[in-house]
Amino acid sequence: MNFFEFWNQYKWRIISVLFAIVFAAFLFTIGFWKTLLLFVLVGIAFFIGTLLDEGGRARVGEFFRSIFKSRE
């Protein structure tokens, strides 16, 4: 079995284990709340990056306008 076959068969297990190792390393070095804040900020940055990939600045603006629109 070559690397790509192995990766395709066990991709999510590998990603999950790597995520757990990184989370544990951050947890032991900087503490729970800082680790949680770090992951929340990374998640927000990932989400905004996804919006930018989909439609550029207009898509980001559209998203925030839909959240903060007035309810008149």
C-alpha positions as a Markdown table, in Angstrom:
| # | Residue | x | y | z |
|---|---|---|---|---|
| 1 | Met | 0.0 | 0.0 | 0.0 |
| 2 | Asn | 1.5 | 3.3 | -1.0 |
| 3 | Phe | 1.1 | 6.6 | 0.8 |
| 4 | Phe | -1.8 | 7.9 | -1.3 |
| 5 | Glu | -3.9 | 4.7 | -0.8 |
| 6 | Phe | -3.2 | 4.8 | 2.9 |
| 7 | Trp | -4.1 | 8.5 | 3.0 |
| 8 | Asn | -7.4 | 8.0 | 1.1 |
| 9 | Gln | -8.4 | 5.1 | 3.3 |
| 10 | Tyr | -7.5 | 6.7 | 6.7 |
| 11 | Lys | -7.6 | 10.4 | 5.9 |
| 12 | Trp | -10.1 | 11.5 | 8.7 |
| 13 | Arg | -8.4 | 9.3 | 11.3 |
| 14 | Ile | -5.0 | 10.9 | 10.5 |
| 15 | Ile | -6.4 | 14.4 | 10.6 |
| 16 | Ser | -8.3 | 13.7 | 13.9 |
| 17 | Val | -5.2 | 12.3 | 15.6 |
| 18 | Leu | -3.1 | 15.3 | 14.4 |
| 19 | Phe | -5.7 | 17.7 | 15.6 |
| 20 | Ala | -5.8 | 16.0 | 19.0 |
| 21 | Ile | -2.0 | 16.1 | 19.3 |
| 22 | Val | -1.9 | 19.8 | 18.5 |
| 23 | Phe | -4.8 | 20.5 | 20.9 |
| 24 | Ala | -3.1 | 18.6 | 23.7 |
| 25 | Ala | 0.2 | 20.4 | 23.1 |
| 26 | Phe | -1.5 | 23.8 | 23.2 |
| 27 | Leu | -3.5 | 22.7 | 26.2 |
| 28 | Phe | -0.4 | 21.8 | 28.2 |
| 29 | Thr | 1.7 | 24.8 | 27.2 |
| 30 | Ile | -0.7 | 27.7 | 27.2 |
| 31 | Gly | -3.7 | 26.5 | 29.2 |
| 32 | Phe | -7.4 | 25.6 | 28.5 |
| 33 | Trp | -8.9 | 29.1 | 27.9 |
| 34 | Lys | -6.1 | 30.4 | 25.8 |
| 35 | Thr | -6.3 | 27.2 | 23.7 |
| 36 | Leu | -10.0 | 27.6 | 23.3 |
| 37 | Leu | -9.7 | 31.2 | 22.3 |
| 38 | Leu | -7.0 | 30.3 | 19.8 |
| 39 | Phe | -9.2 | 27.6 | 18.2 |
| 40 | Val | -12.2 | 29.9 | 18.0 |
| 41 | Leu | -10.1 | 32.6 | 16.3 |
| 42 | Val | -8.7 | 30.1 | 13.9 |
| 43 | Gly | -12.2 | 28.9 | 13.1 |
| 44 | Ile | -13.4 | 32.4 | 12.5 |
| 45 | Ala | -10.5 | 33.2 | 10.2 |
| 46 | Phe | -11.1 | 29.9 | 8.3 |
| 47 | Phe | -14.8 | 30.9 | 7.9 |
| 48 | Ile | -13.9 | 34.4 | 6.6 |
| 49 | Gly | -11.3 | 32.9 | 4.3 |
| 50 | Thr | -13.9 | 30.5 | 2.9 |
| 51 | Leu | -16.3 | 33.4 | 2.3 |
| 52 | Leu | -13.5 | 35.3 | 0.5 |
| 53 | Asp | -12.7 | 32.3 | -1.7 |
| 54 | Glu | -16.4 | 31.9 | -2.6 |
| 55 | Gly | -17.1 | 35.5 | -3.6 |
| 56 | Gly | -14.5 | 38.0 | -2.5 |
| 57 | Arg | -15.1 | 41.0 | -0.4 |
| 58 | Ala | -18.7 | 41.3 | -1.7 |
| 59 | Arg | -19.5 | 37.9 | -0.2 |
| 60 | Val | -18.1 | 38.9 | 3.2 |
| 61 | Gly | -20.1 | 42.1 | 3.2 |
| 62 | Glu | -23.2 | 40.3 | 2.1 |
| 63 | Phe | -22.8 | 37.8 | 5.0 |
| 64 | Phe | -22.4 | 40.5 | 7.7 |
| 65 | Arg | -25.2 | 42.6 | 6.2 |
| 66 | Ser | -27.5 | 39.5 | 6.5 |
| 67 | Ile | -26.5 | 39.1 | 10.1 |
| 68 | Phe | -26.8 | 42.7 | 11.2 |
| 69 | Lys | -29.8 | 43.8 | 9.1 |
| 70 | Ser | -32.5 | 45.8 | 10.8 |
| 71 | Arg | -35.7 | 44.0 | 11.7 |
| 72 | Glu | -38.1 | 46.7 | 10.7 |
